[in-house]
Amino acid sequence: MRLESHQLKQHLQKSLSSLYVLVGDEPLAQSECLDAIRQVARLAGADERSSFIVERNFNWQQINQFAQSLSLFSSLRILEVYIPSGKPGVDGGKALTELAANAIPDTTTIIVLPSLEREAKNSAWFNALQSASTLIELKEIASNQLPQWLSARLAAQNQTTDAASLAFIAHQVEGNLLAAHQEIQKLALLYPAGEISADAVREAVLNVSRYDAFQLGEAVLAGDTERTSRILQGLQDEGENAVAVMNPLMWVLRPLVRIKQAEARGENVMNAMTNARIYGDRQSLVKRALARLSLRQLEAALQKLCDIDKTAKGVMQGDAWLELSRLCFGLAKVRGR
């Protein structure tokens, strides 16, 4: 069974699975899903919880030893296995496949994984887990969906506010759902149920935005000049090093150059995107960028990034942040031909 994180509560009201797999990098969704499963398992009598973090040289026999041991304190248990790398290795793959085939008796098992690469998604161990578990996708909330998400969170605590205030909160907490959750909880503490005025929202909500260079790359690809400018300013205000911002931009632009070159040779664009390891929702974003930007512009942007790198390292004279801002804003404002 495959669920999205917001569907878990309804599922748990009906039943508790013996095996859950959480997949994704969204920390708030992960925390809330873990808490929800733990709470229902405890109500069912699972008073003992054990956890393993799979790091380098992890001994997978510990899982077998746990399965064969008896609980000291209760008849039911919770086992949590965290795999931060998403790569369990050969022994781990075998252990997870075995775990999927033979659930540990009287135990609610939770496997926690990050967002997986294509190779891991196609692996035998992951397919075995998918078939045997309740798999929950921990998806990030897109910026255009954040106001609706905030509205639902307010409604859950019997509060509402206008669309402009929702947009204001979304702007303040962009990229940080944990902070958004905290701000919504703060509104519940400060104000009674019902409508919260725009002035009250602005007075209560802090600027807790968290920006990163990958968000900047997405804004540039989308041609969103306002968001590009806002993220650039946020990164500068947070004291981010220009080189740390520039390198992820290179990782964003290089695949576009390869795809454009393949397109110029008459090759299939979808195949070129697959070869460049661009999958799923990201393909639509890249398609829009390819429609706006020419091969010449993309190649010139990569060359400019090399020059900015030299400037940031003192090899060339100039202001690295100024040049980086000009480049990003210039690419974002290019309109489709």
MOMOMO-V480151 format. One record per residue. OMEGA is omega in whole degrees, -180 to 180 (NA if undefined). D_FIRST is the distance of its C-alpha to the first C-alpha in Angstrom with 1 decimal. Layout:
((OMEGA | D_FIRST) (OMEGA | D_FIRST))
//
This chain:
((179 | 0.0) (-180 | 3.8) (165 | 6.6) (-171 | 10.3) (-178 | 12.6) (179 | 14.3) (-174 | 11.5) (-177 | 11.1) (179 | 14.3) (178 | 13.5) (-177 | 10.3) (177 | 12.8) (-178 | 15.4) (-175 | 13.7) (175 | 12.4) (-180 | 12.3) (177 | 10.0) (-178 | 12.2) (175 | 10.6) (175 | 9.6) (178 | 10.2) (-177 | 12.0) (177 | 13.2) (-174 | 16.3) (-177 | 19.9) (-172 | 20.1) (-179 | 21.8) (179 | 21.7) (179 | 18.0) (-179 | 17.6) (-178 | 20.2) (178 | 19.0) (178 | 15.4) (-180 | 17.1) (-178 | 19.6) (-180 | 17.2) (179 | 15.3) (-177 | 18.8) (-179 | 20.4) (179 | 18.2) (179 | 18.4) (177 | 22.2) (179 | 22.6) (177 | 21.2) (-180 | 23.9) (-177 | 22.7) (-177 | 25.9) (180 | 25.8) (177 | 23.9) (179 | 24.3) (176 | 23.4) (174 | 24.1) (-176 | 24.7) (176 | 24.6) (-178 | 27.8) (179 | 30.3) (176 | 31.4) (-180 | 28.6) (-177 | 29.0) (176 | 25.7) (178 | 27.6) (178 | 27.1) (179 | 23.5) (179 | 25.0) (177 | 27.8) (-177 | 25.5) (-176 | 23.6) (-178 | 27.0) (178 | 28.6) (177 | 29.0) (179 | 28.4) (-169 | 31.7) (-177 | 30.9) (-180 | 28.1) (180 | 26.2) (-176 | 22.8) (173 | 21.9) (176 | 19.8) (178 | 19.6) (-180 | 18.9) (-179 | 19.3) (179 | 20.3) (-173 | 20.7) (-178 | 22.6) (-175 | 23.6) (-177 | 20.2) (-177 | 22.2) (-177 | 22.1) (-176 | 24.7) (-179 | 25.3) (179 | 25.4) (178 | 22.4) (179 | 20.4) (-179 | 21.5) (180 | 20.8) (177 | 17.1) (178 | 16.7) (179 | 18.4) (178 | 16.4) (-177 | 13.1) (-176 | 15.1) (-179 | 16.9) (178 | 15.6) (-177 | 18.6) (175 | 19.9) (-176 | 20.2) (169 | 18.5) (-176 | 15.6) (180 | 15.1) (175 | 14.2) (-177 | 14.5) (-177 | 16.0) (173 | 16.5) (171 | 18.5) (-172 | 17.9) (173 | 18.0) (-175 | 20.5) (-178 | 20.0) (180 | 21.1) (180 | 18.7) (-179 | 15.7) (-176 | 17.1) (-180 | 17.9) (-178 | 17.2) (-179 | 16.1) (177 | 13.4) (177 | 12.1) (178 | 12.1) (179 | 10.3) (-176 | 7.4) (-172 | 7.5) (-170 | 8.0) (163 | 6.5) (-175 | 4.8) (-177 | 6.1) (179 | 8.5) (-179 | 11.1) (-174 | 14.5) (173 | 16.5) (180 | 20.2) (178 | 21.9) (-175 | 24.3) (-179 | 27.9) (178 | 28.1) (-174 | 25.1) (177 | 26.4) (179 | 28.8) (178 | 26.2) (179 | 24.0) (179 | 27.2) (180 | 28.1) (179 | 24.8) (177 | 25.5) (-179 | 29.1) (-180 | 28.1) (176 | 26.1) (175 | 29.4) (177 | 31.4) (177 | 33.1) (171 | 33.6) (-175 | 35.7) (-176 | 36.8) (-180 | 35.2) (179 | 37.9) (176 | 37.1) (178 | 33.4) (178 | 34.4) (179 | 36.8) (-180 | 34.2) (178 | 31.8) (-177 | 34.8) (-173 | 35.7) (-175 | 32.4) (177 | 31.2) (-175 | 28.9) (-177 | 28.5) (176 | 25.8) (178 | 26.9) (178 | 30.3) (179 | 29.2) (180 | 27.5) (179 | 30.7) (178 | 32.8) (177 | 30.9) (179 | 31.3) (179 | 35.0) (178 | 35.5) (180 | 34.3) (-174 | 36.9) (-171 | 39.7) (179 | 39.5) (177 | 38.9) (179 | 36.3) (-177 | 37.1) (176 | 38.2) (-177 | 38.9) (179 | 41.6) (180 | 41.5) (-180 | 44.3) (179 | 42.5) (-178 | 39.4) (180 | 41.5) (-173 | 43.4) (-170 | 40.4) (178 | 38.1) (174 | 39.0) (-178 | 38.6) (-180 | 35.8) (175 | 34.8) (-176 | 33.5) (171 | 34.1) (-174 | 33.5) (179 | 34.8) (173 | 31.5) (178 | 31.4) (179 | 35.0) (179 | 34.0) (180 | 31.4) (178 | 34.1) (180 | 36.6) (-178 | 34.4) (-177 | 33.6) (-179 | 37.4) (-175 | 37.0) (-179 | 40.5) (-180 | 40.2) (177 | 37.1) (-180 | 38.6) (-178 | 41.7) (-179 | 40.0) (177 | 37.8) (-180 | 40.9) (179 | 42.9) (179 | 40.2) (177 | 40.1) (-179 | 43.8) (180 | 44.1) (177 | 41.7) (-179 | 44.1) (178 | 41.8) (-178 | 43.6) (-180 | 44.2) (-180 | 43.3) (177 | 39.9) (-174 | 39.2) (-176 | 40.7) (176 | 38.8) (177 | 35.3) (176 | 37.0) (180 | 38.3) (178 | 34.8) (-172 | 33.8) (-177 | 36.9) (177 | 37.4) (179 | 34.4) (178 | 35.8) (180 | 39.1) (-180 | 37.8) (178 | 35.9) (178 | 39.1) (177 | 41.1) (178 | 38.9) (179 | 39.2) (178 | 43.0) (179 | 43.0) (-180 | 41.4) (180 | 38.0) (-175 | 34.7) (-179 | 33.4) (177 | 29.7) (180 | 30.5) (178 | 32.5) (177 | 29.7) (179 | 27.4) (178 | 30.3) (177 | 30.7) (176 | 27.1) (-173 | 26.3) (170 | 22.8) (-176 | 20.5) (-178 | 21.9) (-180 | 24.9) (-179 | 26.2) (177 | 27.2) (180 | 29.0) (178 | 30.8) (180 | 31.8) (179 | 33.5) (179 | 35.3) (179 | 36.5) (-178 | 37.9) (-168 | 39.8) (179 | 41.1) (177 | 43.4) (-180 | 43.5) (180 | 46.9) (-179 | 45.5) (178 | 42.5) (178 | 44.9) (179 | 47.4) (178 | 44.7) (177 | 43.8) (179 | 47.5) (178 | 48.0) (176 | 45.3) (178 | 47.2) (179 | 50.3) (177 | 48.6) (179 | 47.5) (178 | 51.2) (-179 | 52.2) (-178 | 49.8) (176 | 51.1) (180 | 54.7) (177 | 55.6) (178 | 56.2) (178 | 57.6) (180 | 55.7) (-175 | 53.0) (-179 | 49.6) (180 | 47.7) (-179 | 49.9) (179 | 49.4) (179 | 45.6) (179 | 45.5) (-179 | 47.7) (-177 | 45.5) (-179 | 42.2) (179 | 43.7) (179 | 45.5) (-178 | 42.4) (-175 | 40.4) (176 | 43.2) (-180 | 43.6) (-179 | 43.0) (-178 | 41.8) (NA | 44.6))
//
